[in-house]
Amino acid sequence: MLIYRLHRAVRAAGDYTGALLAGGRWNPAGTGMLYTAQHLSLACLEILVHLEKGQLPPEYVWSNTRLRNDPAELETGNGRELTACQTAGQVWAETANELAVRVRSVVIPEEFNVLLNPKHRRYGELVWSDPRPFYFDQRLFTFAPEPEWD
């Protein structure tokens, strides 16, 4: 399975420091985890939902890597309940039995994000593509409607 990571150019694709320090939907602060997506477009949307409207993200790049197997889905019951998600993610990460697990996106529940566990013995074996520039379309950050076309 091919997975995608959208990240700031100053960070390596496998750098999970941000999620470790700040936490996220699937991990409390202090639990290491790397967030990726099955599609580059979903990775983009997952970044956009955390930004102020009108805030153009500076210097993003994207990378991808291939997993040997399709990961299992991590079930929580309600993917919108933050505490339940963080608890399930923390338990999963601490066991370190699996390198990756799929979780439904809250932004698009029909699609999946893929969480990677940096404690897993094969995490360091992941081979990431060279980072490629990612340009957010300016129209995503403007408030004026597009002109109507004839």
HELIX and SHEET records of a PDB file:
HELIX    1   1 THR A   17  ALA A   22  1                                   6    
HELIX    2   2 LEU A   40  LEU A   48  1                                   9    
HELIX    3   3 LEU A   82  THR A   95  1                                  14    
HELIX    4   4 TYR A  123  GLU A  125  5                                   3    
HELIX    5   5 GLN A  138  PHE A  141  5                                   4    
SHEET    1   A 3 LEU A   2  ARG A   8  0                                        
SHEET    2   A 3 TYR A  60  ARG A  66 -1                                        
SHEET    3   A 3 ARG A 132  PHE A 134 -1                                        
SHEET    1   B 3 LEU A  34  ALA A  37  0                                        
SHEET    2   B 3 PHE A 112  LEU A 116 -1                                        
SHEET    3   B 3 ALA A 100  ARG A 104 -1                                        
END                                                                             
